[in-house]
Amino acid sequence: MSKPDKKRKRKPYIDDGHTIYDMSGLTDKKQSSTTDNVGLTGKEKIAAIIAAFECYLPLLLLVIGSFVLVMLLMMLWLR
């Protein structure tokens, strides 16, 4: 009976150029910019910003409130 090897010899990794994800949708930074106009007027932009705040503000307040509650409980516990 032979002893099993303590260290397994691994084959070195060789990159064969195989891609897992399709990268065809990515563009160069020079071609796309973050300030692309999406066709909104000034009033529509303001309405979109307000709608985003209305959507995310309750979640933000919940997270901040949770941190404050945990901080208060820790202060009472460590007193």
Secondary structure as GFF3:
##gff-version 3
##sequence-region A 1 79
A	DSSP	alpha_helix	42	77	.	.	.	ID=ss1
###
